[in-house]
Amino acid sequence: MKFLKPLAKWLVIVLGLLIILLYITNTDYLIKAVRTIYLKGHTTAYLEDYKEFDNKFIEAGNPIPWPYHKDFNLASITDKLAQTNKELGTIAYVIIKNDSIWFETYNDGFGEDSKSNSFSMAKSYVTALLGKAIMQGYIKGLDQPVCDFLPEFCEGMAAKMTVGDLSSMSSGTNWDEAYYSPFSITTRAYFDDNLKEVINGLKVVQEPGQRFKYASGDTQLLALVLERATGKKLYNYLSEELWKPLGCELDAPWQVDSEEHDFVKAYCCIASDAKDFAKLGKLYKDYGNWNGQQILDSAFIAKCVTPRFSSSPQYGYGWWLKTIGDKSFFMMRGHLGQYVIVEPEDNIIIVRLGHSKGAGNTVAVFTDDISIYIEEAYKMLGYDLKN
């Protein structure tokens, strides 16, 4: 037993030196990563990790629950969908038809009011707020230079970067979308206590507005633009202009970098439930009209759900686009397979939340699970989805 004391002593010394090294190399954010993610048994961000971070709330107002369809839950889940839900850890699967809940199922201890991390579905909310800021005159339009709001981006190619470039993921910055590398800027942004400092360190290395390159940093920059333009914290702006008007039922935590700096992780990290997430899908399905009130401009929404670049038909402004057969879908998407999928012609919204979207390198690529969630929903509905 005597050897245990010197061993423990050396372990403490090594640990102390390691912590000092992290601070010297400006990678001390990894301490939070270990504490909040890795010591919890995860290798990446997970559905309920919001409980480990500082949050500010997107406050709800007067809740407007979804009505239930007359055929609610009469259909049986298909064998393929049931198997996929089991294998990939689906926690919520909801089909909304004609603005009524037609089918819903919840698993793994989660229920209809359970909150889970939106991950990158939050990007669609930030673009919606851009549309609102344009509508209210805070921002002139998609072509307004970012430099008008952020003087840090007024030199060289950065001066050409527009707010529309940020929403359409074509900023030309050196952002590296690497989720599983502990040293990537994506990881740093998730755990760093001063996110503005991280984002202001981005460099524009390619001509902006030329091509799509998926980059969470673009949305984070857009959030900074919106806060400068409106003079409001983004969680308050979202609450006032979307969450309350849409009758969302839950107060939703939105992760911030720290209490001190109070800047939302705008590219991710709104914690809510499937049916509240679905309401932004309904707003876009109805081209900005909500029960007779034009909350967002219809022309702006039409632009959002149309590809900006012919070379990347899968993305518009803040929304993903996918065609299956003769059907055109637009969707919100998040890490690990969080989806709000909309087909406006059929008046269908499909929501899936869960632990995984399957194996492989899937950044900015449509994974097979998406087609399964769509095709099996259509089978349950009795539609012929022509491939």
C-alpha positions in Angstrom: 0.0 0.0 0.0 3.0 2.3 0.5 3.4 2.8 -3.2 -0.1 4.3 -3.5 0.9 7.5 -1.7 3.8 8.4 -4.1 1.7 7.3 -7.0 -1.2 9.6 -6.0 1.3 12.4 -5.4 2.7 12.0 -9.0 -0.8 11.8 -10.4 -1.7 15.2 -8.7 1.5 16.7 -10.0 0.9 15.5 -13.6 -2.7 16.7 -13.5 -1.6 20.1 -12.2 1.0 20.4 -15.0 -1.6 19.4 -17.6 -4.0 22.0 -16.4 -1.2 24.7 -16.4 -0.3 23.6 -20.0 -3.9 23.9 -21.1 -4.0 27.5 -19.8 -0.6 28.3 -21.4 -1.7 27.0 -24.8 -5.2 28.7 -24.5 -7.0 25.4 -24.6 -8.4 25.5 -21.1 -11.9 25.2 -22.6 -11.1 21.5 -22.7 -11.5 21.4 -18.9 -15.2 22.2 -19.4 -15.4 19.7 -22.2 -14.1 16.9 -19.9 -16.4 17.9 -17.1 -19.6 18.4 -19.0 -19.3 15.7 -21.8 -16.5 13.2 -21.5 -16.9 12.4 -17.7 -20.6 11.9 -18.4 -19.8 9.0 -20.7 -20.3 10.9 -24.0 -17.9 11.5 -26.9 -19.9 14.5 -28.3 -22.7 16.9 -27.3 -25.9 15.0 -26.2 -29.6 15.7 -25.9 -29.7 16.8 -22.3 -26.3 18.5 -22.0 -28.0 21.9 -21.7 -28.3 21.0 -18.0 -24.5 21.2 -17.7 -24.2 24.8 -19.1 -25.3 28.3 -18.4 -28.6 29.1 -20.1 -31.0 32.0 -20.6 -34.6 31.4 -21.3 -36.7 32.0 -24.4 -39.9 32.9 -22.5 -43.2 31.5 -23.6 -46.4 33.6 -23.5 -50.0 32.3 -23.9 -49.6 28.7 -25.0 -51.5 27.5 -28.0 -51.5 23.7 -28.0 -51.6 21.8 -31.3 -55.1 20.4 -32.0 -55.4 16.6 -32.4 -56.5 15.1 -35.7 -59.7 13.1 -35.7 -57.6 10.1 -36.7 -55.0 10.7 -34.1 -52.7 7.6 -33.5 -55.1 5.3 -35.4 -52.3 4.3 -37.8 -49.8 1.7 -36.9 -46.1 2.5 -37.0 -44.4 0.6 -39.8 -41.9 -2.2 -39.0 -39.1 -0.3 -40.7 -39.7 2.9 -38.8 -40.0 1.0 -35.5 -36.7 -0.7 -36.2 -35.0 2.6 -37.2 -36.4 4.4 -34.1 -35.0 1.6 -31.9 -31.6 1.4 -33.6 -31.0 5.2 -33.7 -32.5 6.0 -30.4 -35.5 8.1 -31.5 -37.0 9.9 -28.5 -39.8 11.7 -30.3 -41.5 11.1 -33.7 -44.5 13.3 -34.6 -46.5 13.6 -37.8 -48.6 16.7 -38.2 -51.2 16.7 -41.0 -53.4 19.8 -41.8 -52.0 21.5 -38.7 -53.2 18.8 -36.4 -51.3 16.1 -34.5 -51.9 13.0 -36.5 -49.4 10.7 -34.9 -46.9 10.9 -32.0 -44.7 8.5 -30.1 -42.0 9.0 -27.4 -39.3 6.7 -26.1 -36.4 6.3 -23.8 -38.1 8.1 -20.9 -38.9 11.2 -22.9 -42.4 12.5 -23.2 -44.3 15.1 -25.1 -43.1 17.9 -22.8 -39.5 16.7 -22.5 -36.8 19.2 -23.5 -33.8 18.2 -25.6 -31.1 20.0 -27.5 -32.1 21.3 -30.9 -28.4 21.5 -32.0 -28.3 23.1 -35.4 -32.0 23.4 -35.8 -31.4 26.7 -34.0 -29.8 28.0 -37.2 -33.2 28.2 -38.8 -34.5 30.3 -35.9 -31.6 32.7 -36.3 -32.3 33.1 -40.0 -36.0 33.7 -39.2 -34.9 36.5 -36.8 -32.9 37.9 -39.6 -36.1 38.1 -41.7 -37.8 39.8 -38.8 -35.0 42.3 -38.4 -35.3 43.2 -42.1 -39.0 43.4 -41.8 -38.7 45.8 -38.8 -36.0 48.0 -40.5 -33.1 47.1 -38.3 -31.3 45.6 -41.3 -31.7 46.8 -44.8 -31.7 43.5 -46.6 -29.7 40.3 -47.3 -27.2 42.3 -49.2 -26.2 44.7 -46.3 -22.5 44.3 -45.5 -21.6 42.7 -42.1 -19.1 45.5 -41.8 -22.0 47.9 -41.1 -22.4 46.2 -37.8 -19.1 44.5 -37.0 -16.1 46.8 -37.7 -13.8 43.8 -37.1 -14.9 42.6 -40.6 -14.3 45.7 -42.6 -10.9 45.0 -44.2 -10.0 43.0 -47.3 -12.4 40.3 -48.5 -14.3 40.5 -45.2 -15.7 43.9 -46.3 -17.6 42.1 -49.1 -19.3 39.7 -46.7 -23.1 40.3 -46.3 -25.7 39.2 -43.8 -27.1 37.0 -46.6 -23.8 35.3 -46.9 -23.9 34.4 -43.3 -27.4 32.9 -43.5 -26.6 31.0 -46.7 -23.3 29.6 -45.3 -21.1 31.3 -47.9 -19.0 33.7 -45.8 -15.6 32.4 -46.9 -14.3 32.2 -43.4 -11.7 29.7 -42.1 -14.2 28.0 -39.8 -13.5 24.3 -39.4 -16.7 22.2 -38.9 -15.1 19.4 -37.0 -17.3 18.0 -34.2 -15.1 15.3 -32.8 -11.7 17.1 -32.8 -11.0 18.5 -29.3 -8.9 21.3 -30.9 -11.2 22.5 -33.6 -12.9 25.9 -33.5 -16.2 24.1 -33.4 -15.3 22.4 -30.1 -13.8 25.6 -28.7 -17.0 27.5 -29.5 -19.1 24.9 -27.7 -17.1 25.1 -24.5 -15.3 28.5 -24.4 -16.5 31.0 -21.9 -16.1 34.0 -24.3 -17.7 33.1 -27.6 -17.5 36.6 -29.0 -13.7 36.5 -28.7 -13.6 33.2 -30.6 -15.9 34.4 -33.4 -14.1 37.8 -33.8 -10.9 35.8 -34.4 -12.3 34.3 -37.7 -10.6 35.3 -40.9 -12.3 35.6 -44.4 -10.0 33.5 -46.6 -12.1 33.1 -49.7 -14.4 35.4 -51.7 -17.7 35.7 -49.8 -21.0 34.9 -51.5 -19.5 32.4 -54.1 -20.3 29.0 -52.7 -21.9 27.0 -49.9 -19.7 25.7 -47.1 -21.4 24.5 -44.0 -20.0 26.6 -41.1 -21.6 27.1 -37.7 -19.5 30.2 -37.3 -21.6 31.9 -40.0 -24.7 31.6 -37.8 -22.8 32.8 -34.8 -21.6 35.8 -36.6 -25.2 36.5 -37.8 -26.3 36.4 -34.1 -23.7 39.0 -33.3 -25.0 41.2 -36.2 -28.6 40.8 -35.0 -27.7 41.8 -31.4 -25.8 44.8 -32.7 -28.6 45.8 -35.1 -31.5 45.4 -32.7 -29.9 46.2 -29.4 -31.5 43.2 -27.9 -30.3 39.9 -26.6 -31.1 37.2 -29.1 -33.0 35.0 -26.6 -35.3 38.0 -25.8 -35.7 38.9 -29.5 -36.7 35.3 -30.3 -39.1 35.2 -27.4 -40.8 38.5 -28.4 -41.0 38.0 -32.1 -41.5 34.2 -32.6 -41.8 32.1 -29.5 -44.6 34.0 -27.9 -46.5 34.9 -31.2 -46.4 31.2 -32.2 -47.9 30.1 -28.9 -45.0 27.9 -27.9 -45.8 26.1 -24.7 -42.5 25.8 -22.9 -39.9 28.3 -21.6 -36.9 27.1 -23.6 -33.3 27.3 -22.3 -30.8 28.6 -24.8 -27.2 27.9 -23.9 -24.9 30.9 -23.4 -21.2 30.9 -23.3 -21.1 32.1 -19.7 -23.1 34.2 -17.3 -20.4 36.9 -17.5 -20.4 37.3 -21.3 -24.1 36.2 -21.9 -23.8 35.4 -25.6 -26.0 32.6 -26.9 -24.6 29.6 -28.8 -26.7 30.7 -31.8 -25.6 27.9 -34.1 -27.2 25.4 -31.7 -28.6 24.6 -28.3 -32.2 25.6 -27.8 -33.8 23.0 -25.5 -37.5 22.4 -26.2 -39.9 19.7 -27.3 -41.0 18.3 -30.6 -44.3 20.2 -30.9 -42.8 23.6 -30.0 -40.0 23.0 -32.6 -42.7 22.1 -35.2 -44.3 25.6 -34.9 -41.5 27.3 -36.9 -42.0 24.6 -39.5 -45.7 25.6 -39.7 -44.8 29.3 -39.9 -42.6 28.6 -42.9 -45.1 26.2 -44.4 -47.6 29.0 -44.4 -45.1 31.6 -45.7 -44.9 33.6 -42.6 -48.7 33.8 -41.9 -49.9 32.7 -38.5 -53.6 32.7 -37.9 -54.0 35.8 -40.1 -51.0 37.7 -38.8 -48.0 38.1 -41.2 -45.2 37.4 -38.8 -42.5 37.0 -41.5 -42.4 38.4 -45.0 -43.5 35.7 -47.5 -40.9 36.7 -50.1 -38.2 36.3 -47.5 -39.4 32.8 -46.7 -39.6 31.9 -50.3 -36.0 32.9 -50.7 -35.0 30.8 -47.6 -36.5 27.6 -49.1 -34.9 28.1 -52.5 -31.3 27.1 -53.2 -29.0 30.1 -53.4 -26.3 28.3 -55.4 -27.0 25.8 -58.2 -23.9 23.9 -57.1 -25.5 23.3 -53.7 -29.3 22.6 -54.2 -29.5 21.2 -50.7 -29.4 24.6 -48.9 -31.1 27.9 -49.1 -31.0 30.5 -46.3 -30.9 28.7 -43.0 -33.0 25.8 -44.2 -32.1 22.4 -45.8 -33.8 21.3 -49.0 -34.4 17.8 -50.3 -36.4 16.2 -53.1 -37.8 12.7 -52.9 -39.7 11.6 -56.0 -42.0 14.4 -56.9 -42.1 15.9 -53.4 -40.0 18.8 -52.3 -39.2 19.1 -48.6 -37.5 21.8 -46.6 -36.2 21.1 -43.1 -34.4 22.2 -40.0 -31.6 19.8 -39.1 -29.5 19.2 -36.0 -26.5 17.1 -34.9 -27.5 13.5 -34.0 -30.6 13.6 -36.1 -32.9 16.4 -34.9 -35.4 17.2 -37.7 -38.4 19.3 -38.5 -39.3 18.3 -42.1 -42.0 20.2 -44.1 -43.9 19.4 -47.3 -46.2 22.4 -47.8 -48.2 21.0 -50.8 -49.3 18.0 -48.7 -49.6 20.1 -45.5 -47.3 17.7 -43.6 -44.8 18.3 -40.9 -42.6 15.5 -39.6 -40.6 15.9 -36.4 -37.9 13.5 -35.3 -35.7 13.9 -32.2 -33.1 11.4 -31.0 -29.7 10.2 -30.0 -28.2 9.3 -33.4 -28.6 9.6 -37.1 -26.4 6.7 -37.9 -22.7 6.0 -38.6 -20.3 7.9 -40.9 -19.0 11.3 -41.6 -22.2 13.2 -42.0 -21.4 16.9 -41.8 -23.5 18.7 -44.4 -24.6 15.4 -46.0 -28.1 14.0 -46.0 -28.0 10.7 -44.1 -30.2 7.7 -44.9 -32.3 8.1 -41.8 -34.0 11.3 -43.2 -35.5 9.4 -46.2 -36.7 6.7 -43.8 -38.5 9.1 -41.6 -40.2 10.7 -44.6 -41.0 7.6 -46.6 -42.4 5.7 -43.6 -44.5 8.6 -42.5 -46.0 8.8 -46.0 -46.7 5.0 -45.9 -48.5 5.5 -42.6 -50.5 8.3 -44.1 -51.5 6.2 -47.1 -49.7 8.5 -49.6 -47.9 7.3 -52.7 -44.4 8.8 -52.4 -43.0 8.2 -55.9 -39.2 7.6 -56.0 
